[in-house]
Amino acid sequence: MKFLAEATLNESLQGIITKLNELMNSFWIYIVMALAAVVVVWGAYVGIKIAIAHRNEEKINARDMIKNLIIGIVIIFVVAMGAPLLIKGLASWVGIGA
């Protein structure tokens, strides 16, 4: 009975991993384009904030926004590069070839 449950679990996990890989492959370009659009729009907004900043506190806030933008870009890049690796790593950890 234990082997039957294990085989069923492995088949289920294989199906989930296959679907996740298909989903990542089919939507990858759209995810990247959407994130790039968000970065461009937010970057333009921050640039405008810096250009119209007159007081020191406005300039400081604008510089903090630039720092947050750069940190956000790095986090997005790490997550975007790490998600497929995480899926493959989980698949090999469970013992299913992905």
MOQUINOR-V27794 format. One record per helix or strand of 3 or more residues. SS is the DSSP state (@ for helix, = for strand). FROM is the first residue (numbers start at 1). TO is the last residue. If there is no record, write none. Layout:
# MOQUINOR-V27794
ss={SS SS}
from={FROM FROM}
to={TO TO}
This chain:
# MOQUINOR-V27794
ss={@ @}
from={2 56}
to={52 94}
